[in-house]
Amino acid sequence: MMKKFLLKPINLYFVAVILGLLNGFYGNENLHHVAELISNMFIRMFRSLGAPIIAVSLITILSSFSDTEISTTGKRTITYTIVTTIVAGLVSMMVYLLIHPQISNASSTLAASVVSQNTSYLKHIANIIPSNFFSPFIENQVISILFIGIVIGFAIRLIPDPETKKTVVLFFKGIQSILFTLTKWVVTILPIGIFAFVSISVAQYENGFKIESLGQYFTVILLANLIQGFVILPVWLKYKGIKPFRSMKQMMPALSVAFFSKSSTGTLPLTIEIAEKRLGLQTSVTRFVLPLCTTINMNGCAAFIFTTVIYVMQSNGIDISIGTMLLWVFVATIAAIGNAGVPMGCYFLSASLLSSMKIPIELLGLILPFYSVIDMVETSLNVWSDSCVANVINKEMTQSQPLLVNNDVTIEC
C-alpha cells in the first residue's frame, strides 16, 4: 500500500518539485547543467509530439463524420461548439486584461535563444499555406499544421471509393493510437521533467522571476472558467427558454464525476444517462450531440491555451497587443477543437505552440504540478458546456418537430 501511495503521479510530482527546489537553490553548477539538459530533452519531446498530434487529431475527427453527422443537427452542434469555445477564449482574454498578470522576466540559457521574434507568429499566419507538405512539421509551424489537418480531414470525406476511404481513416486512427501511446510514456516520466523545469525556474526566480505572477496566472484561468460556466452558458440557456441552474443541478452527478475523473470521455456514458433521465432530452439528441461535443467542445481548453501562451510569451519579453490577443483567441479555439482525446492535451498543445515560435517553455514546469487542479475545473466546464449544447438543440428540435394529432392533421409545436 505504501509503494502504491508513493507511486501516485501527484506524489511523484510533489517529490520532483521538492528536489527541483533543492537543486535550484543549493545544487552546484554541474547539477544545474544536468537539469538544463533534461529540460532541453523534454522540450524536444513536446515539439516532436505536439505537431503530429494536432494534425492527426483534426484529420481523424473530420474524416470520421458521417453524412448524417453533417446534417442540420451536426451543423448546429458544430456551430454552437465553435461559438461557445470562441466565447470562452474571449472571456479568458478579458479576464487576463483585467487582472494583467505581472511579467515574470524569465531568463535562462534557453531564454537567450528568443531573438527578436516578437512577430514570428505573424509570419506563420502569412505562410499558412506551406511551400511543401512536410515543411510545417519539420519547422514546427503549428498554424500551417492546423490548416493541413482541416484540409486533409475534409478531403478524406470526399474519397469516392468506400474501401479506400475506410483504409485511409483507419491508417490515421492507427497513427493517432501510436501518438497517444508515446504521449502516455512521456506522461509517465514527467516527474523527471518537473524536476528539471523547477530547477531552472528557481534560477529564474533569483534573477527576477515574480512568484506572485504565477498566482495571477492561475487566477485568470480559474476565473475565466467560472465566468463561462456560471454566467455565459446560463445566460445562453435562459435566452433559449431553458432554466439554467435547474439544468446544472440535474447534471451535477455527471459534473462531479467529470471533476474528479478529469475525463469528459470517461464521463460520457453517465452524461448521456443523466441528460436523458433527469433532463428529459431525446435519445436522438443525446446519443449524437453529446459524443460529438465530447470530441470537439473544449471551452476550458481554449481558455487554458490562450492564457498560457500569452502569459509565457509576455514573461519572455514579447509585447502583446489587443489585435494579437484576438488572433490567439482564434488559434486557441482551433487548437482546442483538435485536442480531442489527448492526455494532458491542453498542456502539450500550449507547449507545442510556444516551441514552434522558439519560445522557452521552462515556465510550464511550474504550471505542471498544479495542472491537475486546472484540469478538474476545465473538464467539468467541458461537460457542462456539452450538456448546454445538447439541451439547446433538443429544445430547438422539439419546437420544430410536428406533433401528430390524428391521421390527417399535424400541428407545429
Secondary structure, 3 states (H helix, E strand, C coil): CHHHHHCCHHHHHHHHHHHHHHHHHHCCHHHHHHHHHHHHHHHHHHHHHHHHHHHHHHHHHHHHCCCHHHCHHHHHHHHHHHHHHHHHHHHHHHHHHHHCCCCCCCCCCCHHHCCCCCCHHHHHHHCCCCCCCCHHHHHCCHHHHHHHHHHHHHHHHCCCCHHHHHHHHHHHHHHHHHHHHHHHHHHHCHHHHHHHHHHHHHHHHHCCCCHHHHHHHHHHHHHHHHHHHHHHHHHHHHHCCCCHHHHHHHCHHHHHHHHHHCCHHHHHHHHHHHHHHCCCCCHHHHHHHHHHHHHHCCHHHHHHHHHHHHHHHHHCCCCCCHHHHHHHHHHHHHHHHCCCCCCCHHHHHHHHHHHHCCCCCCHHHHHHHHHHHHHHHHHHHHHHHHHHHHHHHHHHHHHHCEEECCCCCEEEC
